Amino acid sequence: MAAKTVGIAVSDELRPALDEVVEHFGHGNRSEFLRLAVRDYQGRLRLERMHELRDRARAERGGRRYSTDEVLQLIRDSTAQ
């Protein structure tokens, strides 16, 4: 894996909290902690986007919720055309 060093400023007040989470989640390795944090927040971002899509789809359907069987039938119907 190619890596590039980046600098991040952390206030003196935040440093103990950073050290605590790095020790626990990154096993004492700040780079590993940052990689884990980025992946975690990236997953949260995707989840937010999925919820937005779901909410928009529900709004377009007047709030109607479909069962799994209904969804599968809609898919079959759309591909049969």
N, C-alpha and C positions, 0 to 999 in steps of 0.2 A: 504494500500500500504506500503510495507516494503521499507524503504529508508536508504541510507548510506550517511553520510556527507563526502564530498570531499573538499579539499582546492584548490583554484584557485588564483594565483598571478595576480594582476592587477597593472600596473604602475600608478604612481601619475598623469601622463598626461592623462591616459585613464579613470581614475576614474570618472570625471564629465560626460563623455559620457556614461559610464556604468550606473551611477545614473539616467541619463536622460531616457535611454531606459528601464531601470527597472521600473521607475515610470510610464512610458506610457504603455508599453506592459505587464509588470508583476504586475501592480498595486501596486508597491512599494515592491514586494516580489521577491528577487533575485532567490530563488529556482524556483518559478513559471516562471520567465523570462527564466531561463536556460532550463527548460522543454519545453517551447514554442520554444526556439531557436533550440534545438536539433530536435524537430519534424519538424520544418520548413526546416532545412538543410537536414534532412533525406528525406523529400519530394523532395527537389531539387536534391539530389543524385539519387533518383529513376527516376526523370524526365530526368536527364542526361543519365542514362542507357537506358531509353526508346528511347531517340533520337538517341543514338548510334545504338541500334537495328534497328530502322527505317532506318537510313542511310545505315547500312550494307545490309538490305533487299533490299533497292532501288538500291544499287550498284550491288547486285546479279541479279537483274532484269533489269539491264542496264538503270536504271533511270525511268523505266515505272511506272506510277501511276495507280492504279486500282480504279474503282468506287466501291461503297458499294455493288452494285449488283454483280459485278465481284468477289469481295472477298467472298461474301456469296456462289456464285456458286463454287468457288474453294474449299471452306470448304465442301460443299455438295459432290463434286466430290471426295475429299480425303477420306471422311468417307464411301463412297459407295464402295470403292475398297476392 
